C-alpha cells in the first residue's frame, strides 16, 4: 500500500467536501419561480455584426401613450464623432 502526503490528503478532502457541499444543486433549476414582466421595462436594445471598428445597434423605446409593438425601424440616426462621417438611411 502506498502512502499519501498530508498535503495531497488535504487537497483531496477539500475537493470531496466542496463537491458534497456545492455539487448537488449545480445542475438543478432555481427553486424560486421567476416570471419576466415586460411592462416594467418595455425598452430594448440589440446588436449585431460587431467587428473591430463598428457595430450595429437596434433600439426600441415606446413613447408615452403609444402602442407598444415590434416592427421595423422607421428611421436611423447618425451617431458619430464630428470628424467621422457615417451613412444614414431614412426609411
HTML snippet that shows the backbone in 3Dmol.js (N, CA, C, O; Angstrom):
<script src="https://3Dmol.org/build/3Dmol-min.js"></script>
<div id="view" style="width:600px;height:400px;position:relative"></div>
<script>
const pdb = `
ATOM      1  N   UNK A   1       0.841  -1.175   0.000  1.00  0.00           N
ATOM      2  CA  UNK A   1       0.000   0.000   0.000  1.00  0.00           C
ATOM      3  C   UNK A   1       0.884   1.237   0.000  1.00  0.00           C
ATOM      4  O   UNK A   1       1.817   1.331   0.797  1.00  0.00           O
ATOM      5  N   UNK A   2       0.602   2.182  -0.882  1.00  0.00           N
ATOM      6  CA  UNK A   2       1.432   3.376  -0.965  1.00  0.00           C
ATOM      7  C   UNK A   2       0.944   4.419   0.030  1.00  0.00           C
ATOM      8  O   UNK A   2      -0.240   4.477   0.362  1.00  0.00           O
ATOM      9  N   UNK A   3       1.864   5.228   0.493  1.00  0.00           N
ATOM     10  CA  UNK A   3       1.499   6.279   1.447  1.00  0.00           C
ATOM     11  C   UNK A   3       1.117   7.548   0.688  1.00  0.00           C
ATOM     12  O   UNK A   3       1.496   7.731  -0.469  1.00  0.00           O
ATOM     13  N   UNK A   4       0.378   8.401   1.341  1.00  0.00           N
ATOM     14  CA  UNK A   4      -0.077   9.654   0.753  1.00  0.00           C
ATOM     15  C   UNK A   4       0.391  10.791   1.661  1.00  0.00           C
ATOM     16  O   UNK A   4       0.357  10.663   2.885  1.00  0.00           O
ATOM     17  N   UNK A   5       0.820  11.883   1.075  1.00  0.00           N
ATOM     18  CA  UNK A   5       1.302  13.003   1.884  1.00  0.00           C
ATOM     19  C   UNK A   5       0.126  13.749   2.503  1.00  0.00           C
ATOM     20  O   UNK A   5      -1.005  13.655   2.025  1.00  0.00           O
ATOM     21  N   UNK A   6       0.399  14.472   3.545  1.00  0.00           N
ATOM     22  CA  UNK A   6      -0.648  15.272   4.196  1.00  0.00           C
ATOM     23  C   UNK A   6      -1.226  16.321   3.242  1.00  0.00           C
ATOM     24  O   UNK A   6      -2.429  16.585   3.245  1.00  0.00           O
ATOM     25  N   UNK A   7      -0.364  16.900   2.443  1.00  0.00           N
ATOM     26  CA  UNK A   7      -0.814  17.925   1.501  1.00  0.00           C
ATOM     27  C   UNK A   7      -1.789  17.342   0.474  1.00  0.00           C
ATOM     28  O   UNK A   7      -2.831  17.935   0.197  1.00  0.00           O
ATOM     29  N   UNK A   8      -1.449  16.191  -0.082  1.00  0.00           N
ATOM     30  CA  UNK A   8      -2.332  15.537  -1.041  1.00  0.00           C
ATOM     31  C   UNK A   8      -3.640  15.138  -0.378  1.00  0.00           C
ATOM     32  O   UNK A   8      -4.710  15.320  -0.960  1.00  0.00           O
ATOM     33  N   UNK A   9      -3.569  14.595   0.831  1.00  0.00           N
ATOM     34  CA  UNK A   9      -4.773  14.210   1.562  1.00  0.00           C
ATOM     35  C   UNK A   9      -5.678  15.424   1.809  1.00  0.00           C
ATOM     36  O   UNK A   9      -6.896  15.340   1.651  1.00  0.00           O
ATOM     37  N   UNK A  10      -5.075  16.544   2.195  1.00  0.00           N
ATOM     38  CA  UNK A  10      -5.855  17.758   2.459  1.00  0.00           C
ATOM     39  C   UNK A  10      -6.535  18.251   1.183  1.00  0.00           C
ATOM     40  O   UNK A  10      -7.704  18.636   1.216  1.00  0.00           O
ATOM     41  N   UNK A  11      -5.818  18.243   0.067  1.00  0.00           N
ATOM     42  CA  UNK A  11      -6.407  18.664  -1.209  1.00  0.00           C
ATOM     43  C   UNK A  11      -7.584  17.777  -1.595  1.00  0.00           C
ATOM     44  O   UNK A  11      -8.635  18.272  -2.004  1.00  0.00           O
ATOM     45  N   UNK A  12      -7.404  16.462  -1.463  1.00  0.00           N
ATOM     46  CA  UNK A  12      -8.479  15.539  -1.818  1.00  0.00           C
ATOM     47  C   UNK A  12      -9.676  15.694  -0.887  1.00  0.00           C
ATOM     48  O   UNK A  12     -10.821  15.654  -1.338  1.00  0.00           O
ATOM     49  N   UNK A  13      -9.423  15.869   0.402  1.00  0.00           N
ATOM     50  CA  UNK A  13     -10.512  16.040   1.363  1.00  0.00           C
ATOM     51  C   UNK A  13     -11.280  17.327   1.077  1.00  0.00           C
ATOM     52  O   UNK A  13     -12.509  17.341   1.152  1.00  0.00           O
ATOM     53  N   UNK A  14     -10.579  18.393   0.755  1.00  0.00           N
ATOM     54  CA  UNK A  14     -11.233  19.658   0.427  1.00  0.00           C
ATOM     55  C   UNK A  14     -12.076  19.518  -0.836  1.00  0.00           C
ATOM     56  O   UNK A  14     -13.206  20.003  -0.889  1.00  0.00           O
ATOM     57  N   UNK A  15     -11.528  18.856  -1.849  1.00  0.00           N
ATOM     58  CA  UNK A  15     -12.261  18.668  -3.102  1.00  0.00           C
ATOM     59  C   UNK A  15     -13.524  17.843  -2.879  1.00  0.00           C
ATOM     60  O   UNK A  15     -14.574  18.157  -3.438  1.00  0.00           O
ATOM     61  N   UNK A  16     -13.432  16.802  -2.077  1.00  0.00           N
ATOM     62  CA  UNK A  16     -14.609  15.971  -1.798  1.00  0.00           C
ATOM     63  C   UNK A  16     -15.638  16.745  -0.989  1.00  0.00           C
ATOM     64  O   UNK A  16     -16.837  16.625  -1.240  1.00  0.00           O
ATOM     65  N   UNK A  17     -15.191  17.532  -0.028  1.00  0.00           N
ATOM     66  CA  UNK A  17     -16.113  18.335   0.767  1.00  0.00           C
ATOM     67  C   UNK A  17     -16.809  19.395  -0.064  1.00  0.00           C
ATOM     68  O   UNK A  17     -18.007  19.629   0.095  1.00  0.00           O
ATOM     69  N   UNK A  18     -16.064  20.037  -0.950  1.00  0.00           N
ATOM     70  CA  UNK A  18     -16.657  21.059  -1.812  1.00  0.00           C
ATOM     71  C   UNK A  18     -17.669  20.436  -2.771  1.00  0.00           C
ATOM     72  O   UNK A  18     -18.720  21.019  -3.038  1.00  0.00           O
ATOM     73  N   UNK A  19     -17.349  19.258  -3.283  1.00  0.00           N
ATOM     74  CA  UNK A  19     -18.282  18.571  -4.171  1.00  0.00           C
ATOM     75  C   UNK A  19     -19.555  18.203  -3.430  1.00  0.00           C
ATOM     76  O   UNK A  19     -20.652  18.347  -3.970  1.00  0.00           O
ATOM     77  N   UNK A  20     -19.420  17.733  -2.209  1.00  0.00           N
ATOM     78  CA  UNK A  20     -20.596  17.364  -1.418  1.00  0.00           C
ATOM     79  C   UNK A  20     -21.425  18.592  -1.062  1.00  0.00           C
ATOM     80  O   UNK A  20     -22.654  18.527  -1.055  1.00  0.00           O
ATOM     81  N   UNK A  21     -20.771  19.701  -0.770  1.00  0.00           N
ATOM     82  CA  UNK A  21     -21.489  20.903  -0.342  1.00  0.00           C
ATOM     83  C   UNK A  21     -22.154  21.634  -1.503  1.00  0.00           C
ATOM     84  O   UNK A  21     -23.280  22.113  -1.368  1.00  0.00           O
ATOM     85  N   UNK A  22     -21.470  21.725  -2.641  1.00  0.00           N
ATOM     86  CA  UNK A  22     -21.969  22.543  -3.747  1.00  0.00           C
ATOM     87  C   UNK A  22     -22.340  21.754  -4.998  1.00  0.00           C
ATOM     88  O   UNK A  22     -22.996  22.299  -5.885  1.00  0.00           O
ATOM     89  N   UNK A  23     -21.954  20.530  -5.093  1.00  0.00           N
ATOM     90  CA  UNK A  23     -22.137  19.760  -6.317  1.00  0.00           C
ATOM     91  C   UNK A  23     -23.543  19.278  -6.571  1.00  0.00           C
ATOM     92  O   UNK A  23     -23.909  19.070  -7.728  1.00  0.00           O
ATOM     93  N   UNK A  24     -24.345  19.090  -5.548  1.00  0.00           N
ATOM     94  CA  UNK A  24     -25.673  18.508  -5.728  1.00  0.00           C
ATOM     95  C   UNK A  24     -26.635  19.417  -6.472  1.00  0.00           C
ATOM     96  O   UNK A  24     -27.422  18.929  -7.283  1.00  0.00           O
ATOM     97  N   UNK A  25     -26.603  20.714  -6.229  1.00  0.00           N
ATOM     98  CA  UNK A  25     -27.586  21.620  -6.799  1.00  0.00           C
ATOM     99  C   UNK A  25     -27.068  22.417  -7.991  1.00  0.00           C
ATOM    100  O   UNK A  25     -27.788  23.269  -8.513  1.00  0.00           O
ATOM    101  N   UNK A  26     -25.864  22.167  -8.424  1.00  0.00           N
ATOM    102  CA  UNK A  26     -25.292  22.974  -9.501  1.00  0.00           C
ATOM    103  C   UNK A  26     -26.069  22.848 -10.807  1.00  0.00           C
ATOM    104  O   UNK A  26     -26.213  23.834 -11.530  1.00  0.00           O
ATOM    105  N   UNK A  27     -26.568  21.665 -11.121  1.00  0.00           N
ATOM    106  CA  UNK A  27     -27.274  21.467 -12.374  1.00  0.00           C
ATOM    107  C   UNK A  27     -28.781  21.581 -12.274  1.00  0.00           C
ATOM    108  O   UNK A  27     -29.473  21.393 -13.274  1.00  0.00           O
ATOM    109  N   UNK A  28     -29.307  21.881 -11.111  1.00  0.00           N
ATOM    110  CA  UNK A  28     -30.751  21.947 -10.926  1.00  0.00           C
ATOM    111  C   UNK A  28     -31.285  23.346 -11.206  1.00  0.00           C
ATOM    112  O   UNK A  28     -30.574  24.332 -11.011  1.00  0.00           O
ATOM    113  N   UNK A  29     -32.538  23.442 -11.663  1.00  0.00           N
ATOM    114  CA  UNK A  29     -33.134  24.767 -11.857  1.00  0.00           C
ATOM    115  C   UNK A  29     -33.385  25.458 -10.523  1.00  0.00           C
ATOM    116  O   UNK A  29     -33.416  24.816  -9.474  1.00  0.00           O
ATOM    117  N   UNK A  30     -33.559  26.743 -10.576  1.00  0.00           N
ATOM    118  CA  UNK A  30     -33.793  27.534  -9.370  1.00  0.00           C
ATOM    119  C   UNK A  30     -35.092  27.120  -8.701  1.00  0.00           C
ATOM    120  O   UNK A  30     -36.053  26.752  -9.376  1.00  0.00           O
ATOM    121  N   UNK A  31     -35.123  27.177  -7.393  1.00  0.00           N
ATOM    122  CA  UNK A  31     -36.334  26.857  -6.640  1.00  0.00           C
ATOM    123  C   UNK A  31     -37.297  28.035  -6.607  1.00  0.00           C
ATOM    124  O   UNK A  31     -38.467  27.870  -6.260  1.00  0.00           O
ATOM    125  N   UNK A  32     -36.819  29.216  -6.963  1.00  0.00           N
ATOM    126  CA  UNK A  32     -37.642  30.422  -6.939  1.00  0.00           C
ATOM    127  C   UNK A  32     -38.340  30.572  -8.286  1.00  0.00           C
ATOM    128  O   UNK A  32     -37.687  30.589  -9.330  1.00  0.00           O
ATOM    129  N   UNK A  33     -39.658  30.681  -8.261  1.00  0.00           N
ATOM    130  CA  UNK A  33     -40.402  30.894  -9.503  1.00  0.00           C
ATOM    131  C   UNK A  33     -40.130  32.315  -9.986  1.00  0.00           C
ATOM    132  O   UNK A  33     -40.265  33.268  -9.219  1.00  0.00           O
ATOM    133  N   UNK A  34     -39.754  32.459 -11.242  1.00  0.00           N
ATOM    134  CA  UNK A  34     -39.418  33.764 -11.788  1.00  0.00           C
ATOM    135  C   UNK A  34     -40.205  33.962 -13.067  1.00  0.00           C
ATOM    136  O   UNK A  34     -40.299  33.060 -13.900  1.00  0.00           O
ATOM    137  N   UNK A  35     -40.768  35.143 -13.214  1.00  0.00           N
ATOM    138  CA  UNK A  35     -41.548  35.477 -14.398  1.00  0.00           C
ATOM    139  C   UNK A  35     -41.132  36.862 -14.868  1.00  0.00           C
ATOM    140  O   UNK A  35     -41.068  37.801 -14.074  1.00  0.00           O
ATOM    141  N   UNK A  36     -40.853  36.986 -16.148  1.00  0.00           N
ATOM    142  CA  UNK A  36     -40.439  38.272 -16.711  1.00  0.00           C
ATOM    143  C   UNK A  36     -41.642  39.193 -16.828  1.00  0.00           C
ATOM    144  O   UNK A  36     -42.707  38.784 -17.291  1.00  0.00           O
ATOM    145  N   UNK A  37     -41.465  40.441 -16.405  1.00  0.00           N
ATOM    146  CA  UNK A  37     -42.524  41.440 -16.514  1.00  0.00           C
ATOM    147  C   UNK A  37     -42.090  42.497 -17.515  1.00  0.00           C
ATOM    148  O   UNK A  37     -41.339  43.411 -17.176  1.00  0.00           O
ATOM    149  N   UNK A  38     -42.556  42.374 -18.727  1.00  0.00           N
ATOM    150  CA  UNK A  38     -42.178  43.312 -19.782  1.00  0.00           C
ATOM    151  C   UNK A  38     -42.803  44.679 -19.603  1.00  0.00           C
ATOM    152  O   UNK A  38     -42.321  45.652 -20.182  1.00  0.00           O
ATOM    153  N   UNK A  39     -43.867  44.780 -18.816  1.00  0.00           N
ATOM    154  CA  UNK A  39     -44.493  46.084 -18.612  1.00  0.00           C
ATOM    155  C   UNK A  39     -43.634  47.002 -17.757  1.00  0.00           C
ATOM    156  O   UNK A  39     -43.817  48.218 -17.790  1.00  0.00           O
ATOM    157  N   UNK A  40     -42.707  46.449 -16.997  1.00  0.00           N
ATOM    158  CA  UNK A  40     -41.834  47.271 -16.165  1.00  0.00           C
ATOM    159  C   UNK A  40     -40.689  47.885 -16.965  1.00  0.00           C
ATOM    160  O   UNK A  40     -40.220  48.976 -16.639  1.00  0.00           O
ATOM    161  N   UNK A  41     -40.242  47.199 -17.998  1.00  0.00           N
ATOM    162  CA  UNK A  41     -39.121  47.691 -18.803  1.00  0.00           C
ATOM    163  C   UNK A  41     -39.379  47.351 -20.269  1.00  0.00           C
ATOM    164  O   UNK A  41     -38.854  46.358 -20.772  1.00  0.00           O
ATOM    165  N   UNK A  42     -40.182  48.164 -20.960  1.00  0.00           N
ATOM    166  CA  UNK A  42     -40.530  47.844 -22.340  1.00  0.00           C
ATOM    167  C   UNK A  42     -39.436  48.168 -23.358  1.00  0.00           C
ATOM    168  O   UNK A  42     -39.529  47.758 -24.515  1.00  0.00           O
ATOM    169  N   UNK A  43     -38.416  48.890 -22.943  1.00  0.00           N
ATOM    170  CA  UNK A  43     -37.357  49.270 -23.864  1.00  0.00           C
ATOM    171  C   UNK A  43     -36.521  48.040 -24.212  1.00  0.00           C
ATOM    172  O   UNK A  43     -36.523  47.050 -23.480  1.00  0.00           O
ATOM    173  N   UNK A  44     -35.827  48.109 -25.309  1.00  0.00           N
ATOM    174  CA  UNK A  44     -34.967  47.009 -25.695  1.00  0.00           C
ATOM    175  C   UNK A  44     -33.810  47.488 -26.537  1.00  0.00           C
ATOM    176  O   UNK A  44     -33.922  48.481 -27.256  1.00  0.00           O
ATOM    177  N   UNK A  45     -32.689  46.778 -26.449  1.00  0.00           N
ATOM    178  CA  UNK A  45     -31.512  47.083 -27.248  1.00  0.00           C
ATOM    179  C   UNK A  45     -30.953  45.759 -27.749  1.00  0.00           C
ATOM    180  O   UNK A  45     -30.896  44.782 -27.002  1.00  0.00           O
ATOM    181  N   UNK A  46     -30.545  45.726 -28.995  1.00  0.00           N
ATOM    182  CA  UNK A  46     -29.907  44.542 -29.560  1.00  0.00           C
ATOM    183  C   UNK A  46     -28.739  45.003 -30.417  1.00  0.00           C
ATOM    184  O   UNK A  46     -28.707  46.152 -30.858  1.00  0.00           O
ATOM    185  N   UNK A  47     -27.798  44.131 -30.652  1.00  0.00           N
ATOM    186  CA  UNK A  47     -26.666  44.484 -31.503  1.00  0.00           C
ATOM    187  C   UNK A  47     -26.352  43.323 -32.430  1.00  0.00           C
ATOM    188  O   UNK A  47     -26.726  42.178 -32.177  1.00  0.00           O
ATOM    189  N   UNK A  48     -25.666  43.646 -33.494  1.00  0.00           N
ATOM    190  CA  UNK A  48     -25.291  42.607 -34.434  1.00  0.00           C
ATOM    191  C   UNK A  48     -24.127  43.032 -35.294  1.00  0.00           C
ATOM    192  O   UNK A  48     -23.809  44.218 -35.387  1.00  0.00           O
ATOM    193  N   UNK A  49     -23.499  42.074 -35.916  1.00  0.00           N
ATOM    194  CA  UNK A  49     -22.367  42.276 -36.817  1.00  0.00           C
ATOM    195  C   UNK A  49     -21.241  43.110 -36.215  1.00  0.00           C
ATOM    196  O   UNK A  49     -20.760  44.032 -36.874  1.00  0.00           O
ATOM    197  N   UNK A  50     -20.803  42.826 -34.996  1.00  0.00           N
ATOM    198  CA  UNK A  50     -19.685  43.606 -34.459  1.00  0.00           C
ATOM    199  C   UNK A  50     -18.378  43.205 -35.133  1.00  0.00           C
ATOM    200  O   UNK A  50     -18.171  42.041 -35.473  1.00  0.00           O
ATOM    201  N   UNK A  51     -17.523  44.164 -35.315  1.00  0.00           N
ATOM    202  CA  UNK A  51     -16.156  43.882 -35.741  1.00  0.00           C
ATOM    203  C   UNK A  51     -15.229  44.847 -35.020  1.00  0.00           C
ATOM    204  O   UNK A  51     -15.651  45.523 -34.081  1.00  0.00           O
ATOM    205  N   UNK A  52     -13.997  44.919 -35.436  1.00  0.00           N
ATOM    206  CA  UNK A  52     -13.021  45.719 -34.691  1.00  0.00           C
ATOM    207  C   UNK A  52     -13.289  47.220 -34.750  1.00  0.00           C
ATOM    208  O   UNK A  52     -12.794  47.961 -33.902  1.00  0.00           O
ATOM    209  N   UNK A  53     -14.070  47.689 -35.743  1.00  0.00           N
ATOM    210  CA  UNK A  53     -14.265  49.133 -35.861  1.00  0.00           C
ATOM    211  C   UNK A  53     -15.725  49.585 -35.890  1.00  0.00           C
ATOM    212  O   UNK A  53     -15.985  50.785 -35.970  1.00  0.00           O
ATOM    213  N   UNK A  54     -16.686  48.660 -35.829  1.00  0.00           N
ATOM    214  CA  UNK A  54     -18.081  49.095 -35.896  1.00  0.00           C
ATOM    215  C   UNK A  54     -19.012  48.068 -35.260  1.00  0.00           C
ATOM    216  O   UNK A  54     -18.635  46.926 -34.996  1.00  0.00           O
ATOM    217  N   UNK A  55     -20.237  48.517 -35.028  1.00  0.00           N
ATOM    218  CA  UNK A  55     -21.284  47.645 -34.504  1.00  0.00           C
ATOM    219  C   UNK A  55     -22.633  48.217 -34.938  1.00  0.00           C
ATOM    220  O   UNK A  55     -22.775  49.431 -35.081  1.00  0.00           O
ATOM    221  N   UNK A  56     -23.597  47.372 -35.143  1.00  0.00           N
ATOM    222  CA  UNK A  56     -24.957  47.807 -35.457  1.00  0.00           C
ATOM    223  C   UNK A  56     -25.795  47.675 -34.198  1.00  0.00           C
ATOM    224  O   UNK A  56     -25.752  46.646 -33.523  1.00  0.00           O
ATOM    225  N   UNK A  57     -26.557  48.713 -33.882  1.00  0.00           N
ATOM    226  CA  UNK A  57     -27.426  48.683 -32.707  1.00  0.00           C
ATOM    227  C   UNK A  57     -28.868  48.906 -33.128  1.00  0.00           C
ATOM    228  O   UNK A  57     -29.157  49.752 -33.974  1.00  0.00           O
ATOM    229  N   UNK A  58     -29.763  48.144 -32.532  1.00  0.00           N
ATOM    230  CA  UNK A  58     -31.194  48.344 -32.710  1.00  0.00           C
ATOM    231  C   UNK A  58     -31.770  48.674 -31.349  1.00  0.00           C
ATOM    232  O   UNK A  58     -31.438  48.026 -30.356  1.00  0.00           O
ATOM    233  N   UNK A  59     -32.626  49.673 -31.296  1.00  0.00           N
ATOM    234  CA  UNK A  59     -33.261  50.032 -30.028  1.00  0.00           C
ATOM    235  C   UNK A  59     -34.765  50.123 -30.218  1.00  0.00           C
ATOM    236  O   UNK A  59     -35.260  50.341 -31.323  1.00  0.00           O
ATOM    237  N   UNK A  60     -35.473  49.952 -29.126  1.00  0.00           N
ATOM    238  CA  UNK A  60     -36.925  50.071 -29.126  1.00  0.00           C
ATOM    239  C   UNK A  60     -37.300  50.871 -27.893  1.00  0.00           C
ATOM    240  O   UNK A  60     -36.965  50.489 -26.772  1.00  0.00           O
ATOM    241  N   UNK A  61     -37.994  51.982 -28.097  1.00  0.00           N
ATOM    242  CA  UNK A  61     -38.400  52.830 -26.984  1.00  0.00           C
ATOM    243  C   UNK A  61     -39.793  53.371 -27.262  1.00  0.00           C
ATOM    244  O   UNK A  61     -39.941  54.284 -28.074  1.00  0.00           O
ATOM    245  N   UNK A  62     -40.799  52.841 -26.621  1.00  0.00           N
ATOM    246  CA  UNK A  62     -42.160  53.340 -26.862  1.00  0.00           C
ATOM    247  C   UNK A  62     -42.376  54.701 -26.214  1.00  0.00           C
ATOM    248  O   UNK A  62     -41.935  54.938 -25.089  1.00  0.00           O
ATOM    249  N   UNK A  63     -43.049  55.586 -26.921  1.00  0.00           N
ATOM    250  CA  UNK A  63     -43.388  56.891 -26.360  1.00  0.00           C
ATOM    251  C   UNK A  63     -44.580  56.741 -25.430  1.00  0.00           C
ATOM    252  O   UNK A  63     -45.323  55.763 -25.516  1.00  0.00           O
ATOM    253  N   UNK A  64     -44.761  57.707 -24.544  1.00  0.00           N
ATOM    254  CA  UNK A  64     -45.886  57.674 -23.610  1.00  0.00           C
ATOM    255  C   UNK A  64     -47.198  57.655 -24.381  1.00  0.00           C
ATOM    256  O   UNK A  64     -47.416  58.489 -25.259  1.00  0.00           O
ATOM    257  N   UNK A  65     -48.058  56.722 -24.062  1.00  0.00           N
ATOM    258  CA  UNK A  65     -49.348  56.617 -24.713  1.00  0.00           C
ATOM    259  C   UNK A  65     -49.321  55.921 -26.058  1.00  0.00           C
ATOM    260  O   UNK A  65     -50.377  55.674 -26.641  1.00  0.00           O
ATOM    261  N   UNK A  66     -48.151  55.602 -26.563  1.00  0.00           N
ATOM    262  CA  UNK A  66     -48.041  54.943 -27.857  1.00  0.00           C
ATOM    263  C   UNK A  66     -48.180  53.436 -27.674  1.00  0.00           C
ATOM    264  O   UNK A  66     -47.703  52.865 -26.693  1.00  0.00           O
ATOM    265  N   UNK A  67     -48.832  52.818 -28.624  1.00  0.00           N
ATOM    266  CA  UNK A  67     -48.990  51.368 -28.560  1.00  0.00           C
ATOM    267  C   UNK A  67     -47.621  50.708 -28.674  1.00  0.00           C
ATOM    268  O   UNK A  67     -46.799  51.101 -29.502  1.00  0.00           O
ATOM    269  N   UNK A  68     -47.390  49.726 -27.856  1.00  0.00           N
ATOM    270  CA  UNK A  68     -46.109  49.023 -27.884  1.00  0.00           C
ATOM    271  C   UNK A  68     -46.201  47.884 -28.887  1.00  0.00           C
ATOM    272  O   UNK A  68     -47.055  47.006 -28.769  1.00  0.00           O
ATOM    273  N   UNK A  69     -45.323  47.907 -29.864  1.00  0.00           N
ATOM    274  CA  UNK A  69     -45.305  46.842 -30.855  1.00  0.00           C
ATOM    275  C   UNK A  69     -43.893  46.703 -31.396  1.00  0.00           C
ATOM    276  O   UNK A  69     -43.078  47.619 -31.289  1.00  0.00           O
ATOM    277  N   UNK A  70     -43.622  45.568 -31.965  1.00  0.00           N
ATOM    278  CA  UNK A  70     -42.326  45.333 -32.590  1.00  0.00           C
ATOM    279  C   UNK A  70     -42.487  45.537 -34.088  1.00  0.00           C
ATOM    280  O   UNK A  70     -43.541  45.234 -34.647  1.00  0.00           O
ATOM    281  N   UNK A  71     -41.480  46.033 -34.722  1.00  0.00           N
ATOM    282  CA  UNK A  71     -41.539  46.243 -36.161  1.00  0.00           C
ATOM    283  C   UNK A  71     -40.219  46.768 -36.669  1.00  0.00           C
ATOM    284  O   UNK A  71     -39.214  46.747 -35.959  1.00  0.00           O
ATOM    285  N   UNK A  72     -40.225  47.233 -37.890  1.00  0.00           N
ATOM    286  CA  UNK A  72     -39.014  47.780 -38.486  1.00  0.00           C
ATOM    287  C   UNK A  72     -38.747  49.183 -37.966  1.00  0.00           C
ATOM    288  O   UNK A  72     -39.666  49.901 -37.572  1.00  0.00           O
ATOM    289  N   UNK A  73     -37.501  49.553 -37.972  1.00  0.00           N
ATOM    290  CA  UNK A  73     -37.116  50.900 -37.569  1.00  0.00           C
ATOM    291  C   UNK A  73     -37.584  51.873 -38.640  1.00  0.00           C
ATOM    292  O   UNK A  73     -37.382  51.632 -39.830  1.00  0.00           O
ATOM    293  N   UNK A  74     -38.202  52.960 -38.232  1.00  0.00           N
ATOM    294  CA  UNK A  74     -38.716  53.937 -39.194  1.00  0.00           C
ATOM    295  C   UNK A  74     -37.605  54.813 -39.763  1.00  0.00           C
ATOM    296  O   UNK A  74     -37.625  55.145 -40.948  1.00  0.00           O
ATOM    297  N   UNK A  75     -36.659  55.182 -38.949  1.00  0.00           N
ATOM    298  CA  UNK A  75     -35.532  55.971 -39.440  1.00  0.00           C
ATOM    299  C   UNK A  75     -34.321  55.668 -38.577  1.00  0.00           C
ATOM    300  O   UNK A  75     -34.443  55.185 -37.451  1.00  0.00           O
ATOM    301  N   UNK A  76     -33.168  55.957 -39.118  1.00  0.00           N
ATOM    302  CA  UNK A  76     -31.941  55.768 -38.355  1.00  0.00           C
ATOM    303  C   UNK A  76     -31.288  57.122 -38.158  1.00  0.00           C
ATOM    304  O   UNK A  76     -31.493  58.046 -38.944  1.00  0.00           O
ATOM    305  N   UNK A  77     -30.514  57.226 -37.118  1.00  0.00           N
ATOM    306  CA  UNK A  77     -29.844  58.496 -36.819  1.00  0.00           C
ATOM    307  C   UNK A  77     -28.340  58.291 -36.799  1.00  0.00           C
ATOM    308  O   UNK A  77     -27.837  57.246 -36.386  1.00  0.00           O
ATOM    309  N   UNK A  78     -27.649  59.302 -37.250  1.00  0.00           N
ATOM    310  CA  UNK A  78     -26.197  59.252 -37.260  1.00  0.00           C
ATOM    311  C   UNK A  78     -25.672  59.609 -35.878  1.00  0.00           C
ATOM    312  O   UNK A  78     -26.000  60.657 -35.322  1.00  0.00           O
ATOM    313  N   UNK A  79     -24.863  58.730 -35.344  1.00  0.00           N
ATOM    314  CA  UNK A  79     -24.219  58.984 -34.056  1.00  0.00           C
ATOM    315  C   UNK A  79     -22.734  58.737 -34.282  1.00  0.00           C
ATOM    316  O   UNK A  79     -22.301  57.589 -34.384  1.00  0.00           O
ATOM    317  N   UNK A  80     -21.963  59.798 -34.360  1.00  0.00           N
ATOM    318  CA  UNK A  80     -20.538  59.667 -34.640  1.00  0.00           C
ATOM    319  C   UNK A  80     -19.798  60.888 -34.129  1.00  0.00           C
ATOM    320  O   UNK A  80     -20.397  61.908 -33.787  1.00  0.00           O
ATOM    321  N   UNK A  81     -18.512  60.761 -34.088  1.00  0.00           N
ATOM    322  CA  UNK A  81     -17.675  61.909 -33.749  1.00  0.00           C
ATOM    323  C   UNK A  81     -17.738  62.908 -34.901  1.00  0.00           C
ATOM    324  O   UNK A  81     -17.920  62.497 -36.047  1.00  0.00           O
ATOM    325  N   UNK A  82     -17.594  64.214 -34.631  1.00  0.00           N
ATOM    326  CA  UNK A  82     -17.705  65.224 -35.699  1.00  0.00           C
ATOM    327  C   UNK A  82     -16.748  64.989 -36.864  1.00  0.00           C
ATOM    328  O   UNK A  82     -17.089  65.308 -38.003  1.00  0.00           O
ATOM    329  N   UNK A  83     -15.581  64.450 -36.613  1.00  0.00           N
ATOM    330  CA  UNK A  83     -14.612  64.279 -37.687  1.00  0.00           C
ATOM    331  C   UNK A  83     -14.889  63.035 -38.540  1.00  0.00           C
ATOM    332  O   UNK A  83     -14.251  62.847 -39.576  1.00  0.00           O
ATOM    333  N   UNK A  84     -15.832  62.186 -38.118  1.00  0.00           N
ATOM    334  CA  UNK A  84     -16.144  60.983 -38.879  1.00  0.00           C
ATOM    335  C   UNK A  84     -17.468  61.156 -39.611  1.00  0.00           C
ATOM    336  O   UNK A  84     -18.357  61.876 -39.155  1.00  0.00           O
ATOM    337  N   UNK A  85     -17.583  60.493 -40.740  1.00  0.00           N
ATOM    338  CA  UNK A  85     -18.843  60.534 -41.495  1.00  0.00           C
ATOM    339  C   UNK A  85     -19.379  59.121 -41.607  1.00  0.00           C
ATOM    340  O   UNK A  85     -18.657  58.193 -41.971  1.00  0.00           O
ATOM    341  N   UNK A  86     -20.649  58.971 -41.289  1.00  0.00           N
ATOM    342  CA  UNK A  86     -21.319  57.691 -41.437  1.00  0.00           C
ATOM    343  C   UNK A  86     -22.534  57.880 -42.331  1.00  0.00           C
ATOM    344  O   UNK A  86     -23.157  58.941 -42.327  1.00  0.00           O
ATOM    345  N   UNK A  87     -22.860  56.876 -43.074  1.00  0.00           N
ATOM    346  CA  UNK A  87     -24.052  56.945 -43.921  1.00  0.00           C
ATOM    347  C   UNK A  87     -25.283  56.696 -43.068  1.00  0.00           C
ATOM    348  O   UNK A  87     -25.275  55.832 -42.190  1.00  0.00           O
ATOM    349  N   UNK A  88     -26.337  57.452 -43.327  1.00  0.00           N
ATOM    350  CA  UNK A  88     -27.613  57.217 -42.664  1.00  0.00           C
ATOM    351  C   UNK A  88     -28.659  56.971 -43.727  1.00  0.00           C
ATOM    352  O   UNK A  88     -28.537  57.426 -44.865  1.00  0.00           O
ATOM    353  N   UNK A  89     -29.683  56.249 -43.339  1.00  0.00           N
ATOM    354  CA  UNK A  89     -30.728  55.929 -44.282  1.00  0.00           C
ATOM    355  C   UNK A  89     -32.071  56.239 -43.647  1.00  0.00           C
ATOM    356  O   UNK A  89     -32.369  55.759 -42.553  1.00  0.00           O
ATOM    357  N   UNK A  90     -32.869  57.024 -44.313  1.00  0.00           N
ATOM    358  CA  UNK A  90     -34.225  57.312 -43.859  1.00  0.00           C
ATOM    359  C   UNK A  90     -35.153  56.300 -44.508  1.00  0.00           C
ATOM    360  O   UNK A  90     -35.074  56.050 -45.710  1.00  0.00           O
ATOM    361  N   UNK A  91     -36.030  55.723 -43.704  1.00  0.00           N
ATOM    362  CA  UNK A  91     -36.981  54.733 -44.231  1.00  0.00           C
ATOM    363  C   UNK A  91     -38.360  55.328 -44.310  1.00  0.00           C
ATOM    364  O   UNK A  91     -39.300  54.653 -44.729  1.00  0.00           O
TER     365      UNK A  91
END
`;
const viewer = $3Dmol.createViewer("view");
viewer.addModel(pdb, "pdb");
viewer.setStyle({}, {cartoon: {color: "spectrum"}});
viewer.zoomTo();
viewer.render();
</script>
